[in-house]
């Protein structure tokens, strides 16, 4: 899974202002790309918001994305919910509805962060607590591990840098060989392997995006709550706001959830599910969804994501005001050069009178994006493929959506939520 590029960070958090009109260029691109296939839609896109629908149709056609979703809420009301299917042979691609499930990749992180902060809200966990004693981790290999706190895991300042030591969640074959254990490996194996290696920097000294850090946060949720990670999230975070579809994904295509889309990637890899060496499509065995759970394993629809995003708008049954503030708190290292920062599962930027927050997710076969912007605008866009070698830039989605926000003159007053929840 990859984090946002610096360009994406700037675009996603920037104040919403009308940009140069893209209508003509987008319509031309859409017409050209649509000559060999048809973009089929489901759900509701009111006439006043037709520009967003057009952006998505163009985007998927330009990039040959077969499955996508868009959901938009305005001031807490669900105002657009769309599924998109783009295929020359519709029989090969199941229909996409607004409630179809997609892998979220790193959009799972704000869910895990909210679970951890909910435990702190309930007085069951201190965010300043050292992680090693919580999880029974030895500090013998690197005494600096004693300085890794829950806060530092949440804000990616724990000391692991995948650009130096690689991402432990992608090293299944290496870990199995090093530990002399059979494939598939599990989270315990990853933790044991990492525990025998030094940290890459002093905890709290800088930012480095860490999927491994969020794996540890999931284990903390289990240790403190006495429940499985998935059960805790469903019971304490999702059920109180009426979300029932979300669940953790599974690696084999044969174990896909009901209503889950198919995943598309040009890449192949040796399977991590056994030692056969079989080459498989990367989304279906090239990595382990089970091991990604807390940092990248959730399945959801776009309407689920914008509904859950309301948890962070105001105190409610999931998080109180203090906890919401903690989700967006600046880390001890301060802000980035562009004024943004990583809170707890969210990138954050202060704009006049509001905090813009956003995150992306990326895996082979998955690209996802969620943003909470000023003026009560929240959107989630989900896709069954990501940018790969030779494909068009995927980062253009954010500025195209932002451009359409400035064009809306009248927002719908209806709420589509009752259709999906």
N, C-alpha and C positions, 0 to 999 in steps of 0.2 A: 504494500500500500504506500502511496506517496502523498506527501503533503503538498499544499498549494505552492505554485511558483511565486516568485516575488511579484510578477505581473498580476497574477490572480489575487494576491493579497491586497494589492493596491486597488484593483477594480472592485473587488467584493466589498471593501469597507468604505469606498469613497462616497461622499455625499451624492445623493441622487439629483442629477441635473439633466435636463434634456440635452442629448448629444446631437451630432449631425444626423439627419434623417437617413435611415438605412433602407427605407421601403423599396426603392427601385432596385438596388443591388440584391436585396434578399429575394424579392419576387422573381428576378431574373434567374438567380441561382436555383431557386425552388423549381421553376419551370424546367430548367435544364436537367436537374437531377431527377425529376419525377418522370422523365420520359420512359424509363425502363421499369418503374414500379409505382405503386400507389401508397400514399400515406392514409391509412384508415384510422379513424378516431372513435373513441367512446367517451361517455361522460358528458359534462356540461362546460361550455365556454360561452358565456353571455356575449352578445354583440358588442357591448361596451369594452370588452376585454379581448376582442378578436385579434388584436395585434400580438398578444402573447402566444396565442394558438398558431399564428402564422410564423412566429419566430421558431417555435418548436418544430413545425412541419419542415421548415427550411433547414434547420439544424440537422435533423435526423436524415433528411434526404441527401444533403451535402456529404454526410459522413457515412452513409449506408448503415445507419443504426436501425436494427429491426424492431426493437422494443424500447419504449420510453414512457415516462409519465411526467405530468406537471400538475402541481396543486398550488393554489395561491389563497392566502387569507388576508383580509383587510380588517383591521381593528377587531380581530378575533373571530370574524365571520369567514367561513369557507366560501369563496366566491367563484373559484374555477377548479375543476377536477377533470383531468383528461388522461386517457390512455392512448398511446400511438403504436401502430404496427406498420412497418414499412418493409415490404417483401415482394419480390417478383413472383414467388410461389407461396401464397398465404397458407397452403396446407403444411408447409414446413415450419411455420412459426405460429404458435398458438395465439389467439386473440389476446389483446392487452386491455384490461379494464382499469378504472381508477383504483381498484382494490387489489390488483395483481401484486405479488410480492417480488421485490428485488433485493439482492444482496446490497448492503449499505457500505461495506468496506469501512473506512475510518469515520464515517458518520455514526458509527457505533460508540465513539469515544465520549460524546456528550451524554449519552445514556449511562455509561459506566461512571462518569464523573458525578452525575446527579445521584446515582445510587450511593456513592461514597459520601457525598455531602449530606444526603438524607440520613445516613447513619450518624454523622456528626450532629445533625439537627436533633436527633433523638437521644443524644447524650451517650451513644455507644462507642464513639470513636473520636479521638483527637486528631485533627488534621496535621498537627505538628509532631505526631508520634513517629518515632523511628520505625522503619519498615522491618528491619532485620529481626528484632525480637517478636514483632507481631506475627511473622511468618516462620520463625525458627530458622532464619538464614544465618549461615556462618560468615563471620567477617575475617576469617583466617587468611583467605587469599588476598583480600584488599581491605584493610581496616577502614578505608573511606566509606565502605558500605554502611557503616554505623551512622553516617551523616545523611543518608537517604531517608527523607520523611515522606509522609503521605502527600503533603503539599507539593513536594518536588516531583513526585511521580505524576500528579495531576497536571503540572505545568511544564513537563518535559525538561526538567533541570536535574534529573536524578544521577547523571553520570555516564549513561550509555549513549554512544554515537554510532549509528549504523554505517556511517561513512568511514569509520575507522575499524570497528570490529565486526561489521556486517549485521544484518538484521537476523537475530536468532530464530525468528519465526519462519524464515525461509531456508533454514539449514538442516532440514530433516535428515538427509542422507549423511551429512557430516556428523550430526549429533548421534545418530544411530551407530555409526562406526566408532566414534570416540567413546561412547558409553558401552559399546558392545551389547546393544539391545536391538530387538527386531523392530522393523517398521510395522505399523505406524507408531511414531513416537507420540507422547502426550505432553501436557503442560508440565508435569512433574519432571520429565526428562529434560525439557528446555530449561527449567529452573536449575536443575542439577548441573547441566552443562555451563550455564552462565555463571553459576557460583564458583566455578573453577577458573574463572578468567577475571582479570582486573578490570576495573572501571576505566572509561576512556577520558574522564576529566573529573575534577573535584565537584562533588554535588553542590548545586546552588550557584555555580560560577558562570554558567551559560546555558543556552537553550540548545537542545538537540532532540528532534522528534523521535520518540521511542515507542514502538509497538510493544516491546518487551515490558516497559514500565506499566502499560495499561493491562497487560496480562497479569502482572503482580497486583494491580488494583482489583481485578476480578477475584483473585484469591483472597484478598483482604475482605471483600464483601462476603465471601463464603465463611471465612474464619470468624468474623465478628457477628454475622447474622445467624450462623448455624443453619443456613439454608443453601441450596444450590444458587449459584449466581443468577441463572435464568429465572428461577422461582422468585427470588427476592425482587428482581426488576419487575416481573409481571405483577406481583402482589402489591408492592409499595409505590411503584411509579406509574405503571400502565393502567391497572384496574381502576384506580381512583379517577381517571379521566376518560374511562370508557373505551380504551384501546384493547382489542382482543386478538387481532391478527398477528401482531409482531411476535417473532420467535427467533431462536438461533438457527442458523443454516447448517447444512450438512454437506460434506464433500462430494459423495457420489451423485450422479444425476438420478440414479434409481431411488435416492432418498430425498428428492426434492419435495418441498412442502406443497400442499394443495394450492393451486393458483400461482405458483412460482414461475417466473419467466425462464426461458433458456438463456444461456450466456455464450457470447460470441467473441472469439479471439483467434488471431492468426498463429498464435504461439502454441508450441507443444513442449512437453517436459516428461522426464521419467516420473512415473507415479510415486507418490509418497505414501500410498496406502499399503504397500507390501514391497518385498524385495525382488519382485519379478523383473524389474527393469523395463516394464512395458511403457512405451511412449504413448501419452494420452493428451487430449486437448487440455491446455493448462488450467482452465477454469474447473475441470472435472478430474482432479487428482494431482495437479502440479503443485498444489499447496493444500494445507489442511484448514478447512473452515472451522473445525472443532477447536483447534488450538488458537484460532483468531478471536474466539468469542468476545471477550470484553473490549478488545481494541479494533475488531473488524468483522465480527461474526453475525451481526443481526440481519434479519430480513424484515422489510416493512414496505408499505406503499407510501406514495407521496402524501396522500391525505392523512395517513397516520403521523407522518413527520411534522406536518404543519399543525396538527392537533396537539402533538406532544410539545411543540415549541411554545404553546400558550402557557405551559408550566413556568416558563422563564419571564413571562410578561408581568405577572403580578402574583402576590402571595395567594396560595390556594391549598388544596388538600395534599399536594406533594411536597412543595417547598415553601418555606416562609420567607420573609423579606431578607433576613440575615443570610439565609442559604443562597438566595438568588444573587445577592451581592458577592458571595464567595465564588460563585460560578464565573463571575466576570472580573475578579480581583486581579490587579497587576501583580506579576511575579516579583520576587526580590531583586531580579536583575533589571527591572524597569522595562521601558518600551523599546521597540525596534527603531531603527533609523527613520522609518516612515511614520512613526507614532503609534503603530499598532502593537498588540501584545497577545500572548497566548494565555488565556485564563485557565479554566478547567473544562477541557473538551470543546472549547470555542476559541476561534480567533476573534479579537475585539479591537474596535477603534472608536474613540470618542468623536462624535460629530455634534454640532450645536444642539443641545437639549436631548441627546439620545446616545446610547451605545449601539453601534452596528455590530452584529455578531454573525459569524459564518463559519462553515467548514466544508471541506470536500472529502470525498472518498474515492479510492482508486485501487482496483485489482484487475488482473487479466479477466476480461469479461464484465467489468463493472466500472461505471463512473457515476458519482452522485454529488449533489450540491444542495446545500441548505443555507438560507440567509434570512436573518431578521433585521430589517432595515427601518429607518425612521418613517414617520407617518403611518405606523401600524401595518406595514407591508411585510409579509413573510411568504417565502416560496421555497418549494422543494422540487428538484428536477432529478429524475433517475433514468439511467441508461444501461443497456445490457452489453455495452462494449466501451472501451476506453481508447484514448489516443495511443496509437502504435506507430511503428516506423512507416512513414509514407502517408499517414492519414492527416487530414486537416487539423488545425489547432482546435482543441476542445475548450480552451480558456475564453474563447469569444462569447460563450453563452452569457456570462455575467453582464458585460456591457450591453449586449443586445436586450436582455431583460430590463436593465436599468433604463435604457433609452425608451422602452415602451411605457415604463411607469410615468415618465414625464408627459406622455401623450394622452393619458386617460383623463377625460374631462368629467365624467360622472361614474362613480363606483356603484356597483350593484348593492342594494340594501338587503337582499335575500341571503339566507344562510343555507348552504347545501349540506350541512353536516348530517341532518337527519337521513339523508340518502345512504350514508356510508357508516353510520355509527348507531 
